Amino acid sequence: SHLKLAPLWYDSTHRLAQSKLNKSRRKHRKTHGLVGFLDLTRRIAKAWSCVDCETKSYCKKVADRQLKIYKEELKMMKKRQNSLNNGGS
């Protein structure tokens, strides 16, 4: 039972770009009632607790990398915002 992931599942910038392309808000849908949030959370936690160390280590590395990218982008965005608020380049 190998973990199958979608292409670019780890890339938050890709997901953001995709969501910006699809700007229209989706219509509200009734919940299906099959799985509640709490039950889903428990199922995910249980499945995650069974994952081997190699997979956990890989996911941790990817998450750390994405966090670093996010922080760098946030820092640049704040710099640009400050530059605009201070009236110039």
HTML snippet that shows the backbone in 3Dmol.js (N, CA, C, O; Angstrom):
<script src="https://3Dmol.org/build/3Dmol-min.js"></script>
<div id="view" style="width:600px;height:400px;position:relative"></div>
<script>
const pdb = `
ATOM      1  N   SER A   1       0.842  -1.188   0.000  1.00  0.00           N
ATOM      2  CA  SER A   1       0.000   0.000   0.000  1.00  0.00           C
ATOM      3  C   SER A   1       0.881   1.243   0.000  1.00  0.00           C
ATOM      4  O   SER A   1       1.196   1.803   1.050  1.00  0.00           O
ATOM      5  N   HIS A   2       1.269   1.657  -1.194  1.00  0.00           N
ATOM      6  CA  HIS A   2       2.091   2.853  -1.336  1.00  0.00           C
ATOM      7  C   HIS A   2       1.212   4.085  -1.399  1.00  0.00           C
ATOM      8  O   HIS A   2       0.082   4.042  -1.885  1.00  0.00           O
ATOM      9  N   LEU A   3       1.739   5.155  -0.911  1.00  0.00           N
ATOM     10  CA  LEU A   3       1.042   6.430  -0.911  1.00  0.00           C
ATOM     11  C   LEU A   3       1.123   7.034  -2.311  1.00  0.00           C
ATOM     12  O   LEU A   3       2.220   7.222  -2.838  1.00  0.00           O
ATOM     13  N   LYS A   4      -0.028   7.340  -2.922  1.00  0.00           N
ATOM     14  CA  LYS A   4      -0.050   7.950  -4.249  1.00  0.00           C
ATOM     15  C   LYS A   4      -0.458   9.404  -4.098  1.00  0.00           C
ATOM     16  O   LYS A   4      -1.514   9.709  -3.545  1.00  0.00           O
ATOM     17  N   LEU A   5       0.386  10.298  -4.593  1.00  0.00           N
ATOM     18  CA  LEU A   5       0.157  11.724  -4.459  1.00  0.00           C
ATOM     19  C   LEU A   5      -0.056  12.362  -5.824  1.00  0.00           C
ATOM     20  O   LEU A   5       0.503  11.916  -6.826  1.00  0.00           O
ATOM     21  N   ALA A   6      -0.861  13.395  -5.849  1.00  0.00           N
ATOM     22  CA  ALA A   6      -1.098  14.132  -7.088  1.00  0.00           C
ATOM     23  C   ALA A   6       0.171  14.890  -7.484  1.00  0.00           C
ATOM     24  O   ALA A   6       0.982  15.235  -6.624  1.00  0.00           O
ATOM     25  N   PRO A   7       0.344  15.148  -8.780  1.00  0.00           N
ATOM     26  CA  PRO A   7       1.505  15.946  -9.199  1.00  0.00           C
ATOM     27  C   PRO A   7       1.475  17.316  -8.533  1.00  0.00           C
ATOM     28  O   PRO A   7       0.418  17.937  -8.420  1.00  0.00           O
ATOM     29  N   LEU A   8       2.612  17.771  -8.104  1.00  0.00           N
ATOM     30  CA  LEU A   8       2.781  19.078  -7.462  1.00  0.00           C
ATOM     31  C   LEU A   8       1.933  19.243  -6.200  1.00  0.00           C
ATOM     32  O   LEU A   8       1.544  20.365  -5.877  1.00  0.00           O
ATOM     33  N   TRP A   9       1.635  18.159  -5.479  1.00  0.00           N
ATOM     34  CA  TRP A   9       0.823  18.243  -4.261  1.00  0.00           C
ATOM     35  C   TRP A   9       1.522  19.058  -3.182  1.00  0.00           C
ATOM     36  O   TRP A   9       0.864  19.613  -2.303  1.00  0.00           O
ATOM     37  N   TYR A  10       2.826  19.134  -3.238  1.00  0.00           N
ATOM     38  CA  TYR A  10       3.619  19.785  -2.204  1.00  0.00           C
ATOM     39  C   TYR A  10       3.822  21.283  -2.473  1.00  0.00           C
ATOM     40  O   TYR A  10       4.304  22.012  -1.606  1.00  0.00           O
ATOM     41  N   ASP A  11       3.460  21.728  -3.654  1.00  0.00           N
ATOM     42  CA  ASP A  11       3.819  23.078  -4.086  1.00  0.00           C
ATOM     43  C   ASP A  11       2.681  24.065  -3.832  1.00  0.00           C
ATOM     44  O   ASP A  11       1.731  24.138  -4.611  1.00  0.00           O
ATOM     45  N   SER A  12       2.782  24.821  -2.741  1.00  0.00           N
ATOM     46  CA  SER A  12       1.721  25.766  -2.387  1.00  0.00           C
ATOM     47  C   SER A  12       1.597  26.874  -3.417  1.00  0.00           C
ATOM     48  O   SER A  12       0.498  27.385  -3.635  1.00  0.00           O
ATOM     49  N   THR A  13       2.690  27.257  -4.054  1.00  0.00           N
ATOM     50  CA  THR A  13       2.612  28.322  -5.058  1.00  0.00           C
ATOM     51  C   THR A  13       1.814  27.849  -6.263  1.00  0.00           C
ATOM     52  O   THR A  13       1.084  28.632  -6.870  1.00  0.00           O
ATOM     53  N   HIS A  14       1.946  26.581  -6.612  1.00  0.00           N
ATOM     54  CA  HIS A  14       1.170  26.012  -7.719  1.00  0.00           C
ATOM     55  C   HIS A  14      -0.314  26.021  -7.374  1.00  0.00           C
ATOM     56  O   HIS A  14      -1.141  26.392  -8.206  1.00  0.00           O
ATOM     57  N   ARG A  15      -0.659  25.612  -6.147  1.00  0.00           N
ATOM     58  CA  ARG A  15      -2.060  25.587  -5.719  1.00  0.00           C
ATOM     59  C   ARG A  15      -2.642  26.997  -5.701  1.00  0.00           C
ATOM     60  O   ARG A  15      -3.790  27.192  -6.100  1.00  0.00           O
ATOM     61  N   LEU A  16      -1.870  27.984  -5.245  1.00  0.00           N
ATOM     62  CA  LEU A  16      -2.346  29.364  -5.225  1.00  0.00           C
ATOM     63  C   LEU A  16      -2.595  29.871  -6.644  1.00  0.00           C
ATOM     64  O   LEU A  16      -3.600  30.531  -6.910  1.00  0.00           O
ATOM     65  N   ALA A  17      -1.682  29.559  -7.538  1.00  0.00           N
ATOM     66  CA  ALA A  17      -1.848  29.985  -8.928  1.00  0.00           C
ATOM     67  C   ALA A  17      -3.096  29.355  -9.530  1.00  0.00           C
ATOM     68  O   ALA A  17      -3.850  30.021 -10.238  1.00  0.00           O
ATOM     69  N   GLN A  18      -3.315  28.082  -9.253  1.00  0.00           N
ATOM     70  CA  GLN A  18      -4.493  27.398  -9.761  1.00  0.00           C
ATOM     71  C   GLN A  18      -5.766  28.024  -9.199  1.00  0.00           C
ATOM     72  O   GLN A  18      -6.742  28.197  -9.929  1.00  0.00           O
ATOM     73  N   SER A  19      -5.767  28.362  -7.917  1.00  0.00           N
ATOM     74  CA  SER A  19      -6.970  28.932  -7.314  1.00  0.00           C
ATOM     75  C   SER A  19      -7.236  30.334  -7.868  1.00  0.00           C
ATOM     76  O   SER A  19      -8.393  30.741  -7.976  1.00  0.00           O
ATOM     77  N   LYS A  20      -6.196  31.069  -8.215  1.00  0.00           N
ATOM     78  CA  LYS A  20      -6.383  32.399  -8.798  1.00  0.00           C
ATOM     79  C   LYS A  20      -6.943  32.301 -10.211  1.00  0.00           C
ATOM     80  O   LYS A  20      -7.681  33.183 -10.650  1.00  0.00           O
ATOM     81  N   LEU A  21      -6.595  31.229 -10.928  1.00  0.00           N
ATOM     82  CA  LEU A  21      -7.142  31.033 -12.265  1.00  0.00           C
ATOM     83  C   LEU A  21      -8.638  30.754 -12.193  1.00  0.00           C
ATOM     84  O   LEU A  21      -9.396  31.131 -13.087  1.00  0.00           O
ATOM     85  N   ASN A  22      -9.046  30.099 -11.136  1.00  0.00           N
ATOM     86  CA  ASN A  22     -10.449  29.747 -10.963  1.00  0.00           C
ATOM     87  C   ASN A  22     -11.051  30.676  -9.906  1.00  0.00           C
ATOM     88  O   ASN A  22     -11.326  30.255  -8.782  1.00  0.00           O
ATOM     89  N   LYS A  23     -11.253  31.945 -10.280  1.00  0.00           N
ATOM     90  CA  LYS A  23     -11.658  32.967  -9.320  1.00  0.00           C
ATOM     91  C   LYS A  23     -13.105  32.847  -8.876  1.00  0.00           C
ATOM     92  O   LYS A  23     -13.447  33.301  -7.784  1.00  0.00           O
ATOM     93  N   SER A  24     -13.959  32.253  -9.688  1.00  0.00           N
ATOM     94  CA  SER A  24     -15.367  32.208  -9.317  1.00  0.00           C
ATOM     95  C   SER A  24     -15.546  31.319  -8.084  1.00  0.00           C
ATOM     96  O   SER A  24     -14.954  30.246  -7.969  1.00  0.00           O
ATOM     97  N   ARG A  25     -16.377  31.806  -7.177  1.00  0.00           N
ATOM     98  CA  ARG A  25     -16.626  31.039  -5.965  1.00  0.00           C
ATOM     99  C   ARG A  25     -17.550  29.876  -6.292  1.00  0.00           C
ATOM    100  O   ARG A  25     -18.481  30.008  -7.087  1.00  0.00           O
ATOM    101  N   ARG A  26     -17.287  28.768  -5.687  1.00  0.00           N
ATOM    102  CA  ARG A  26     -18.167  27.633  -5.926  1.00  0.00           C
ATOM    103  C   ARG A  26     -19.461  27.827  -5.150  1.00  0.00           C
ATOM    104  O   ARG A  26     -19.490  28.485  -4.111  1.00  0.00           O
ATOM    105  N   LYS A  27     -20.509  27.252  -5.666  1.00  0.00           N
ATOM    106  CA  LYS A  27     -21.802  27.351  -5.010  1.00  0.00           C
ATOM    107  C   LYS A  27     -21.784  26.518  -3.741  1.00  0.00           C
ATOM    108  O   LYS A  27     -21.121  25.483  -3.667  1.00  0.00           O
ATOM    109  N   HIS A  28     -22.521  26.985  -2.749  1.00  0.00           N
ATOM    110  CA  HIS A  28     -22.608  26.236  -1.501  1.00  0.00           C
ATOM    111  C   HIS A  28     -23.297  24.905  -1.768  1.00  0.00           C
ATOM    112  O   HIS A  28     -24.313  24.846  -2.460  1.00  0.00           O
ATOM    113  N   ARG A  29     -22.749  23.871  -1.227  1.00  0.00           N
ATOM    114  CA  ARG A  29     -23.345  22.546  -1.395  1.00  0.00           C
ATOM    115  C   ARG A  29     -23.719  22.000  -0.036  1.00  0.00           C
ATOM    116  O   ARG A  29     -23.033  22.235   0.959  1.00  0.00           O
ATOM    117  N   LYS A  30     -24.801  21.280  -0.012  1.00  0.00           N
ATOM    118  CA  LYS A  30     -25.193  20.632   1.236  1.00  0.00           C
ATOM    119  C   LYS A  30     -24.148  19.575   1.564  1.00  0.00           C
ATOM    120  O   LYS A  30     -23.572  18.955   0.669  1.00  0.00           O
ATOM    121  N   THR A  31     -23.913  19.377   2.848  1.00  0.00           N
ATOM    122  CA  THR A  31     -22.967  18.335   3.231  1.00  0.00           C
ATOM    123  C   THR A  31     -23.599  16.986   2.951  1.00  0.00           C
ATOM    124  O   THR A  31     -24.816  16.823   3.037  1.00  0.00           O
ATOM    125  N   HIS A  32     -22.764  16.030   2.618  1.00  0.00           N
ATOM    126  CA  HIS A  32     -23.275  14.710   2.285  1.00  0.00           C
ATOM    127  C   HIS A  32     -23.671  13.918   3.524  1.00  0.00           C
ATOM    128  O   HIS A  32     -24.428  12.951   3.444  1.00  0.00           O
ATOM    129  N   GLY A  33     -23.144  14.346   4.676  1.00  0.00           N
ATOM    130  CA  GLY A  33     -23.512  13.681   5.919  1.00  0.00           C
ATOM    131  C   GLY A  33     -22.845  12.348   6.150  1.00  0.00           C
ATOM    132  O   GLY A  33     -23.129  11.683   7.147  1.00  0.00           O
ATOM    133  N   LEU A  34     -21.964  11.937   5.254  1.00  0.00           N
ATOM    134  CA  LEU A  34     -21.319  10.633   5.412  1.00  0.00           C
ATOM    135  C   LEU A  34     -20.186  10.677   6.429  1.00  0.00           C
ATOM    136  O   LEU A  34     -20.072   9.793   7.277  1.00  0.00           O
ATOM    137  N   VAL A  35     -19.361  11.693   6.344  1.00  0.00           N
ATOM    138  CA  VAL A  35     -18.223  11.805   7.246  1.00  0.00           C
ATOM    139  C   VAL A  35     -18.201  13.218   7.824  1.00  0.00           C
ATOM    140  O   VAL A  35     -18.088  14.195   7.084  1.00  0.00           O
ATOM    141  N   GLY A  36     -18.309  13.320   9.126  1.00  0.00           N
ATOM    142  CA  GLY A  36     -18.214  14.621   9.775  1.00  0.00           C
ATOM    143  C   GLY A  36     -16.761  15.038   9.918  1.00  0.00           C
ATOM    144  O   GLY A  36     -15.850  14.228   9.751  1.00  0.00           O
ATOM    145  N   PHE A  37     -16.560  16.294  10.226  1.00  0.00           N
ATOM    146  CA  PHE A  37     -15.197  16.816  10.341  1.00  0.00           C
ATOM    147  C   PHE A  37     -14.415  16.088  11.430  1.00  0.00           C
ATOM    148  O   PHE A  37     -13.258  15.725  11.220  1.00  0.00           O
ATOM    149  N   LEU A  38     -15.027  15.875  12.576  1.00  0.00           N
ATOM    150  CA  LEU A  38     -14.339  15.216  13.683  1.00  0.00           C
ATOM    151  C   LEU A  38     -13.953  13.790  13.303  1.00  0.00           C
ATOM    152  O   LEU A  38     -12.836  13.351  13.577  1.00  0.00           O
ATOM    153  N   ASP A  39     -14.872  13.073  12.677  1.00  0.00           N
ATOM    154  CA  ASP A  39     -14.588  11.704  12.268  1.00  0.00           C
ATOM    155  C   ASP A  39     -13.484  11.675  11.216  1.00  0.00           C
ATOM    156  O   ASP A  39     -12.596  10.824  11.261  1.00  0.00           O
ATOM    157  N   LEU A  40     -13.545  12.603  10.275  1.00  0.00           N
ATOM    158  CA  LEU A  40     -12.511  12.687   9.245  1.00  0.00           C
ATOM    159  C   LEU A  40     -11.151  12.953   9.878  1.00  0.00           C
ATOM    160  O   LEU A  40     -10.155  12.335   9.501  1.00  0.00           O
ATOM    161  N   THR A  41     -11.109  13.870  10.837  1.00  0.00           N
ATOM    162  CA  THR A  41      -9.861  14.187  11.536  1.00  0.00           C
ATOM    163  C   THR A  41      -9.308  12.956  12.230  1.00  0.00           C
ATOM    164  O   THR A  41      -8.108  12.685  12.169  1.00  0.00           O
ATOM    165  N   ARG A  42     -10.174  12.222  12.880  1.00  0.00           N
ATOM    166  CA  ARG A  42      -9.730  10.995  13.572  1.00  0.00           C
ATOM    167  C   ARG A  42      -9.211   9.961  12.597  1.00  0.00           C
ATOM    168  O   ARG A  42      -8.209   9.299  12.868  1.00  0.00           O
ATOM    169  N   ARG A  43      -9.881   9.813  11.462  1.00  0.00           N
ATOM    170  CA  ARG A  43      -9.440   8.840  10.450  1.00  0.00           C
ATOM    171  C   ARG A  43      -8.064   9.216   9.905  1.00  0.00           C
ATOM    172  O   ARG A  43      -7.190   8.364   9.745  1.00  0.00           O
ATOM    173  N   ILE A  44      -7.890  10.495   9.627  1.00  0.00           N
ATOM    174  CA  ILE A  44      -6.597  10.955   9.110  1.00  0.00           C
ATOM    175  C   ILE A  44      -5.502  10.743  10.147  1.00  0.00           C
ATOM    176  O   ILE A  44      -4.410  10.282   9.814  1.00  0.00           O
ATOM    177  N   ALA A  45      -5.791  11.079  11.406  1.00  0.00           N
ATOM    178  CA  ALA A  45      -4.804  10.906  12.478  1.00  0.00           C
ATOM    179  C   ALA A  45      -4.430   9.434  12.634  1.00  0.00           C
ATOM    180  O   ALA A  45      -3.260   9.100  12.821  1.00  0.00           O
ATOM    181  N   LYS A  46      -5.420   8.565  12.556  1.00  0.00           N
ATOM    182  CA  LYS A  46      -5.157   7.132  12.690  1.00  0.00           C
ATOM    183  C   LYS A  46      -4.294   6.635  11.525  1.00  0.00           C
ATOM    184  O   LYS A  46      -3.344   5.877  11.724  1.00  0.00           O
ATOM    185  N   ALA A  47      -4.635   7.069  10.313  1.00  0.00           N
ATOM    186  CA  ALA A  47      -3.857   6.653   9.139  1.00  0.00           C
ATOM    187  C   ALA A  47      -2.434   7.199   9.216  1.00  0.00           C
ATOM    188  O   ALA A  47      -1.479   6.501   8.874  1.00  0.00           O
ATOM    189  N   TRP A  48      -2.293   8.441   9.662  1.00  0.00           N
ATOM    190  CA  TRP A  48      -0.977   9.072   9.758  1.00  0.00           C
ATOM    191  C   TRP A  48      -0.121   8.368  10.805  1.00  0.00           C
ATOM    192  O   TRP A  48       1.097   8.275  10.647  1.00  0.00           O
ATOM    193  N   SER A  49      -0.743   7.870  11.871  1.00  0.00           N
ATOM    194  CA  SER A  49       0.019   7.189  12.928  1.00  0.00           C
ATOM    195  C   SER A  49       0.609   5.872  12.440  1.00  0.00           C
ATOM    196  O   SER A  49       1.538   5.345  13.052  1.00  0.00           O
ATOM    197  N   CYS A  50       0.079   5.337  11.346  1.00  0.00           N
ATOM    198  CA  CYS A  50       0.572   4.057  10.798  1.00  0.00           C
ATOM    199  C   CYS A  50       1.606   4.238   9.695  1.00  0.00           C
ATOM    200  O   CYS A  50       2.148   3.257   9.187  1.00  0.00           O
ATOM    201  N   VAL A  51       1.883   5.484   9.322  1.00  0.00           N
ATOM    202  CA  VAL A  51       2.814   5.748   8.222  1.00  0.00           C
ATOM    203  C   VAL A  51       4.243   5.442   8.672  1.00  0.00           C
ATOM    204  O   VAL A  51       4.619   5.720   9.811  1.00  0.00           O
ATOM    205  N   ASP A  52       5.032   4.870   7.766  1.00  0.00           N
ATOM    206  CA  ASP A  52       6.414   4.520   8.106  1.00  0.00           C
ATOM    207  C   ASP A  52       7.276   5.776   8.262  1.00  0.00           C
ATOM    208  O   ASP A  52       6.928   6.853   7.778  1.00  0.00           O
ATOM    209  N   CYS A  53       8.397   5.610   8.942  1.00  0.00           N
ATOM    210  CA  CYS A  53       9.295   6.726   9.255  1.00  0.00           C
ATOM    211  C   CYS A  53       9.844   7.406   7.997  1.00  0.00           C
ATOM    212  O   CYS A  53      10.024   8.623   7.978  1.00  0.00           O
ATOM    213  N   GLU A  54      10.107   6.633   6.964  1.00  0.00           N
ATOM    214  CA  GLU A  54      10.665   7.194   5.732  1.00  0.00           C
ATOM    215  C   GLU A  54       9.669   8.179   5.099  1.00  0.00           C
ATOM    216  O   GLU A  54      10.065   9.254   4.649  1.00  0.00           O
ATOM    217  N   THR A  55       8.393   7.820   5.064  1.00  0.00           N
ATOM    218  CA  THR A  55       7.363   8.688   4.491  1.00  0.00           C
ATOM    219  C   THR A  55       7.198   9.938   5.346  1.00  0.00           C
ATOM    220  O   THR A  55       7.098  11.046   4.819  1.00  0.00           O
ATOM    221  N   LYS A  56       7.170   9.761   6.668  1.00  0.00           N
ATOM    222  CA  LYS A  56       7.041  10.913   7.565  1.00  0.00           C
ATOM    223  C   LYS A  56       8.226  11.861   7.391  1.00  0.00           C
ATOM    224  O   LYS A  56       8.053  13.079   7.360  1.00  0.00           O
ATOM    225  N   SER A  57       9.417  11.304   7.280  1.00  0.00           N
ATOM    226  CA  SER A  57      10.620  12.111   7.113  1.00  0.00           C
ATOM    227  C   SER A  57      10.556  12.895   5.806  1.00  0.00           C
ATOM    228  O   SER A  57      10.887  14.080   5.772  1.00  0.00           O
ATOM    229  N   TYR A  58      10.134  12.241   4.743  1.00  0.00           N
ATOM    230  CA  TYR A  58      10.017  12.905   3.443  1.00  0.00           C
ATOM    231  C   TYR A  58       9.015  14.059   3.527  1.00  0.00           C
ATOM    232  O   TYR A  58       9.302  15.168   3.074  1.00  0.00           O
ATOM    233  N   CYS A  59       7.852  13.800   4.100  1.00  0.00           N
ATOM    234  CA  CYS A  59       6.821  14.838   4.210  1.00  0.00           C
ATOM    235  C   CYS A  59       7.310  15.998   5.075  1.00  0.00           C
ATOM    236  O   CYS A  59       7.001  17.156   4.791  1.00  0.00           O
ATOM    237  N   LYS A  60       8.066  15.698   6.124  1.00  0.00           N
ATOM    238  CA  LYS A  60       8.615  16.749   6.987  1.00  0.00           C
ATOM    239  C   LYS A  60       9.583  17.627   6.196  1.00  0.00           C
ATOM    240  O   LYS A  60       9.554  18.851   6.319  1.00  0.00           O
ATOM    241  N   LYS A  61      10.440  17.004   5.385  1.00  0.00           N
ATOM    242  CA  LYS A  61      11.401  17.763   4.572  1.00  0.00           C
ATOM    243  C   LYS A  61      10.674  18.667   3.585  1.00  0.00           C
ATOM    244  O   LYS A  61      11.038  19.830   3.413  1.00  0.00           O
ATOM    245  N   VAL A  62       9.649  18.129   2.939  1.00  0.00           N
ATOM    246  CA  VAL A  62       8.885  18.917   1.974  1.00  0.00           C
ATOM    247  C   VAL A  62       8.199  20.078   2.681  1.00  0.00           C
ATOM    248  O   VAL A  62       8.219  21.206   2.187  1.00  0.00           O
ATOM    249  N   ALA A  63       7.595  19.811   3.834  1.00  0.00           N
ATOM    250  CA  ALA A  63       6.902  20.857   4.595  1.00  0.00           C
ATOM    251  C   ALA A  63       7.881  21.940   5.035  1.00  0.00           C
ATOM    252  O   ALA A  63       7.566  23.127   4.953  1.00  0.00           O
ATOM    253  N   ASP A  64       9.062  21.546   5.499  1.00  0.00           N
ATOM    254  CA  ASP A  64      10.076  22.520   5.920  1.00  0.00           C
ATOM    255  C   ASP A  64      10.508  23.397   4.743  1.00  0.00           C
ATOM    256  O   ASP A  64      10.678  24.608   4.889  1.00  0.00           O
ATOM    257  N   ARG A  65      10.681  22.773   3.580  1.00  0.00           N
ATOM    258  CA  ARG A  65      11.086  23.514   2.381  1.00  0.00           C
ATOM    259  C   ARG A  65      10.005  24.520   1.997  1.00  0.00           C
ATOM    260  O   ARG A  65      10.304  25.680   1.713  1.00  0.00           O
ATOM    261  N   GLN A  66       8.758  24.079   1.987  1.00  0.00           N
ATOM    262  CA  GLN A  66       7.658  24.961   1.623  1.00  0.00           C
ATOM    263  C   GLN A  66       7.481  26.086   2.639  1.00  0.00           C
ATOM    264  O   GLN A  66       7.138  27.207   2.263  1.00  0.00           O
ATOM    265  N   LEU A  67       7.711  25.802   3.921  1.00  0.00           N
ATOM    266  CA  LEU A  67       7.617  26.834   4.943  1.00  0.00           C
ATOM    267  C   LEU A  67       8.686  27.902   4.720  1.00  0.00           C
ATOM    268  O   LEU A  67       8.421  29.094   4.877  1.00  0.00           O
ATOM    269  N   LYS A  68       9.887  27.472   4.356  1.00  0.00           N
ATOM    270  CA  LYS A  68      10.971  28.417   4.083  1.00  0.00           C
ATOM    271  C   LYS A  68      10.607  29.314   2.898  1.00  0.00           C
ATOM    272  O   LYS A  68      10.807  30.528   2.949  1.00  0.00           O
ATOM    273  N   ILE A  69      10.076  28.715   1.840  1.00  0.00           N
ATOM    274  CA  ILE A  69       9.661  29.482   0.661  1.00  0.00           C
ATOM    275  C   ILE A  69       8.565  30.463   1.040  1.00  0.00           C
ATOM    276  O   ILE A  69       8.602  31.624   0.634  1.00  0.00           O
ATOM    277  N   TYR A  70       7.595  30.007   1.810  1.00  0.00           N
ATOM    278  CA  TYR A  70       6.483  30.855   2.239  1.00  0.00           C
ATOM    279  C   TYR A  70       6.985  32.057   3.035  1.00  0.00           C
ATOM    280  O   TYR A  70       6.552  33.185   2.803  1.00  0.00           O
ATOM    281  N   LYS A  71       7.893  31.813   3.967  1.00  0.00           N
ATOM    282  CA  LYS A  71       8.418  32.905   4.796  1.00  0.00           C
ATOM    283  C   LYS A  71       9.189  33.914   3.960  1.00  0.00           C
ATOM    284  O   LYS A  71       9.104  35.118   4.200  1.00  0.00           O
ATOM    285  N   GLU A  72       9.942  33.425   2.975  1.00  0.00           N
ATOM    286  CA  GLU A  72      10.673  34.332   2.094  1.00  0.00           C
ATOM    287  C   GLU A  72       9.714  35.175   1.270  1.00  0.00           C
ATOM    288  O   GLU A  72       9.913  36.381   1.119  1.00  0.00           O
ATOM    289  N   GLU A  73       8.665  34.540   0.732  1.00  0.00           N
ATOM    290  CA  GLU A  73       7.677  35.272  -0.051  1.00  0.00           C
ATOM    291  C   GLU A  73       6.938  36.289   0.812  1.00  0.00           C
ATOM    292  O   GLU A  73       6.659  37.399   0.359  1.00  0.00           O
ATOM    293  N   LEU A  74       6.623  35.922   2.041  1.00  0.00           N
ATOM    294  CA  LEU A  74       5.936  36.818   2.958  1.00  0.00           C
ATOM    295  C   LEU A  74       6.806  38.027   3.275  1.00  0.00           C
ATOM    296  O   LEU A  74       6.320  39.157   3.320  1.00  0.00           O
ATOM    297  N   LYS A  75       8.102  37.782   3.496  1.00  0.00           N
ATOM    298  CA  LYS A  75       9.036  38.873   3.778  1.00  0.00           C
ATOM    299  C   LYS A  75       9.100  39.839   2.597  1.00  0.00           C
ATOM    300  O   LYS A  75       9.089  41.056   2.786  1.00  0.00           O
ATOM    301  N   MET A  76       9.165  39.296   1.376  1.00  0.00           N
ATOM    302  CA  MET A  76       9.215  40.144   0.183  1.00  0.00           C
ATOM    303  C   MET A  76       7.910  40.929   0.015  1.00  0.00           C
ATOM    304  O   MET A  76       7.932  42.100  -0.362  1.00  0.00           O
ATOM    305  N   MET A  77       6.801  40.297   0.289  1.00  0.00           N
ATOM    306  CA  MET A  77       5.506  40.963   0.168  1.00  0.00           C
ATOM    307  C   MET A  77       5.402  42.109   1.172  1.00  0.00           C
ATOM    308  O   MET A  77       4.912  43.188   0.839  1.00  0.00           O
ATOM    309  N   LYS A  78       5.857  41.877   2.383  1.00  0.00           N
ATOM    310  CA  LYS A  78       5.825  42.931   3.401  1.00  0.00           C
ATOM    311  C   LYS A  78       6.734  44.089   3.016  1.00  0.00           C
ATOM    312  O   LYS A  78       6.393  45.249   3.246  1.00  0.00           O
ATOM    313  N   LYS A  79       7.893  43.782   2.428  1.00  0.00           N
ATOM    314  CA  LYS A  79       8.804  44.825   1.962  1.00  0.00           C
ATOM    315  C   LYS A  79       8.141  45.679   0.903  1.00  0.00           C
ATOM    316  O   LYS A  79       8.211  46.907   0.945  1.00  0.00           O
ATOM    317  N   ARG A  80       7.482  45.006  -0.065  1.00  0.00           N
ATOM    318  CA  ARG A  80       6.784  45.736  -1.126  1.00  0.00           C
ATOM    319  C   ARG A  80       5.665  46.586  -0.553  1.00  0.00           C
ATOM    320  O   ARG A  80       5.470  47.730  -0.963  1.00  0.00           O
ATOM    321  N   GLN A  81       4.931  46.024   0.396  1.00  0.00           N
ATOM    322  CA  GLN A  81       3.822  46.750   1.018  1.00  0.00           C
ATOM    323  C   GLN A  81       4.333  47.986   1.757  1.00  0.00           C
ATOM    324  O   GLN A  81       3.752  49.066   1.650  1.00  0.00           O
ATOM    325  N   ASN A  82       5.423  47.819   2.507  1.00  0.00           N
ATOM    326  CA  ASN A  82       6.015  48.953   3.210  1.00  0.00           C
ATOM    327  C   ASN A  82       6.510  50.013   2.236  1.00  0.00           C
ATOM    328  O   ASN A  82       6.371  51.212   2.482  1.00  0.00           O
ATOM    329  N   SER A  83       7.083  49.562   1.137  1.00  0.00           N
ATOM    330  CA  SER A  83       7.584  50.476   0.122  1.00  0.00           C
ATOM    331  C   SER A  83       6.422  51.286  -0.473  1.00  0.00           C
ATOM    332  O   SER A  83       6.548  52.492  -0.686  1.00  0.00           O
ATOM    333  N   LEU A  84       5.299  50.619  -0.739  1.00  0.00           N
ATOM    334  CA  LEU A  84       4.134  51.317  -1.290  1.00  0.00           C
ATOM    335  C   LEU A  84       3.516  52.265  -0.264  1.00  0.00           C
ATOM    336  O   LEU A  84       3.083  53.365  -0.609  1.00  0.00           O
ATOM    337  N   ASN A  85       3.476  51.838   0.990  1.00  0.00           N
ATOM    338  CA  ASN A  85       2.906  52.679   2.057  1.00  0.00           C
ATOM    339  C   ASN A  85       3.762  53.904   2.348  1.00  0.00           C
ATOM    340  O   ASN A  85       3.248  54.940   2.771  1.00  0.00           O
ATOM    341  N   ASN A  86       5.064  53.786   2.123  1.00  0.00           N
ATOM    342  CA  ASN A  86       5.963  54.901   2.365  1.00  0.00           C
ATOM    343  C   ASN A  86       6.106  55.804   1.148  1.00  0.00           C
ATOM    344  O   ASN A  86       6.928  56.719   1.132  1.00  0.00           O
ATOM    345  N   GLY A  87       5.295  55.534   0.130  1.00  0.00           N
ATOM    346  CA  GLY A  87       5.202  56.427  -1.006  1.00  0.00           C
ATOM    347  C   GLY A  87       6.325  56.386  -2.000  1.00  0.00           C
ATOM    348  O   GLY A  87       6.716  57.422  -2.538  1.00  0.00           O
ATOM    349  N   GLY A  88       6.848  55.223  -2.255  1.00  0.00           N
ATOM    350  CA  GLY A  88       7.881  55.227  -3.283  1.00  0.00           C
ATOM    351  C   GLY A  88       8.550  53.909  -3.441  1.00  0.00           C
ATOM    352  O   GLY A  88       8.086  52.881  -2.947  1.00  0.00           O
ATOM    353  N   SER A  89       9.654  53.953  -4.142  1.00  0.00           N
ATOM    354  CA  SER A  89      10.398  52.758  -4.476  1.00  0.00           C
ATOM    355  C   SER A  89      11.237  52.327  -3.380  1.00  0.00           C
ATOM    356  O   SER A  89      11.939  51.323  -3.498  1.00  0.00           O
TER     357      SER A  89
END
`;
const viewer = $3Dmol.createViewer("view");
viewer.addModel(pdb, "pdb");
viewer.setStyle({}, {cartoon: {color: "spectrum"}});
viewer.zoomTo();
viewer.render();
</script>
